């Protein structure tokens, strides 16, 4: 995804982002949200935490996208996973993350580290390539939040089992939907 900086942002809060997405203004939403400094207070209805694993809290969804707030306790981490060929855009709302990006060679079954980077508040990362896998870890000493936009909702994804050294598929679910626990 390519971001073009705008001098007069039209999207300055979460509600404006959701409205742009619902109105199918995807380029506007993605470009401007990359530069928007969302207030953590905008996310209060969607903040749900779990001591054992990060939570997936759906803010908005239709057939074309899903916007999810992930809430992380210190040290929580995703499995090494892909996004089933869907575009993924992630923005740090609070805290700090380490992202490890991998390439997967389907023929050999080999997974190789491509890049490791640190993401701080307001920083963005994205994945568009189907052969890319990644993992995110909350490296902040406190709770962290990240906003995830998937162009087409993802109901399942492939992840790399470090124990079995192979790809497996997992069904995805939400901890909350539009603020209500599920």
Secondary structure, 3 states (H helix, E strand, C coil): CCCCCCCCCCCCCHHHHHHHHHCCCHHHHHHHHCCCCCCHHHHHHHCCCCCCCCEEEEEEECCCEEEEEEEECCCCECCEECCCCCEEEEEEEECCEEEEEEEEECCCCEEEEEEEEEECCCCEEEECCCCEEEEEEECCCCCEEEEEEEECCCCEEEEEECCCCEEEEEECCCCEECCEEC
